[in-house]
Amino acid sequence: MCWNPISMKFTGVVCIAFVIVLVSALAPTKAVLEEKAECIPTELLSCLPAIQTGSQPTADCCGKLKEQESCLCGYIRNPLFSQYVTSENAHKTLANCGIPYPTC
């Protein structure tokens, strides 16, 4: 059997390309990791008094809401959380924190 340098180069390139595609497909993107890390509803417990009573939200509440602003549509769609996010007091809390109510 003859050794052919051209076919060996081609095989090497195909192997490297396969490894690159495999690694990039398995590696989660930064956006996915950030989204999963950000959407933690229990971090919004400091907002519960403002959402329940309509009182002024705390600075901690506003900070957490700003961190999780991209999660609000997911909370609205979730039956466990939608009542808290769609209430009149939730609208007021978001407005007091300077966060626009999301259009989902």
C-alpha positions in Angstrom: 0.0 0.0 0.0 1.4 3.4 -1.0 1.5 6.4 1.3 -0.1 9.4 -0.4 0.8 12.7 1.2 -2.1 14.5 -0.4 -4.7 12.2 1.0 -3.1 12.4 4.4 -3.3 16.2 4.3 -6.9 16.0 3.3 -7.7 13.6 6.1 -6.0 15.8 8.6 -7.9 18.9 7.5 -11.2 17.0 7.6 -10.4 15.7 11.1 -9.5 19.2 12.3 -12.7 20.7 10.8 -14.7 17.9 12.5 -13.2 18.7 15.9 -13.8 22.4 15.5 -17.5 21.9 14.5 -18.0 19.4 17.4 -16.4 21.7 20.0 -18.3 24.7 18.8 -21.6 22.8 18.8 -21.0 21.5 22.4 -19.9 24.8 23.9 -22.8 26.9 25.1 -22.7 30.5 24.0 -22.2 33.3 26.4 -25.7 34.7 25.8 -27.3 31.3 26.7 -25.3 31.1 29.9 -26.2 34.7 30.8 -29.9 34.2 30.1 -30.1 31.1 32.3 -28.1 32.7 35.1 -30.1 35.9 35.0 -33.6 34.5 35.2 -33.8 33.5 38.8 -37.3 34.5 40.1 -36.3 34.1 43.8 -33.9 37.0 43.4 -36.9 39.2 43.0 -38.3 38.5 46.4 -37.2 42.0 47.5 -39.9 43.3 45.1 -42.7 41.3 46.6 -43.9 44.1 49.1 -44.0 46.7 46.3 -45.8 44.3 43.9 -48.3 43.2 46.6 -49.1 46.6 48.2 -48.1 49.2 45.5 -45.5 50.7 47.9 -42.3 52.3 46.7 -39.8 49.6 45.6 -36.4 49.4 47.3 -33.2 50.1 45.6 -32.3 46.4 45.8 -35.6 45.5 44.1 -35.0 48.0 41.2 -31.5 46.7 40.8 -32.7 43.1 40.6 -35.5 44.0 38.2 -32.9 45.8 35.9 -30.7 42.7 36.0 -33.6 40.5 35.0 -35.4 42.8 32.6 -34.8 40.4 29.7 -36.6 37.7 31.8 -39.8 39.6 32.2 -41.6 38.1 29.2 -40.7 34.6 30.3 -42.2 35.4 33.7 -45.3 36.8 32.1 -45.8 33.6 30.1 -45.2 31.4 33.1 -48.5 30.7 35.0 -46.6 30.5 38.3 -45.3 34.1 38.0 -47.6 35.9 35.6 -50.0 37.2 38.3 -47.1 39.0 39.9 -45.7 40.5 36.7 -49.0 41.5 35.1 -50.7 43.2 38.1 -51.3 46.9 38.3 -48.8 47.1 41.1 -46.2 45.3 39.0 -46.7 48.0 36.3 -46.3 50.7 39.0 -43.1 49.0 40.4 -41.5 48.8 37.0 -42.3 52.4 36.3 -40.9 53.5 39.7 -37.7 51.7 38.8 -37.5 53.3 35.4 -38.1 50.0 33.6 -40.6 50.0 30.7 -43.2 47.3 30.8 -42.2 44.7 28.2 -44.2 44.0 25.0 -44.0 40.3 24.5 
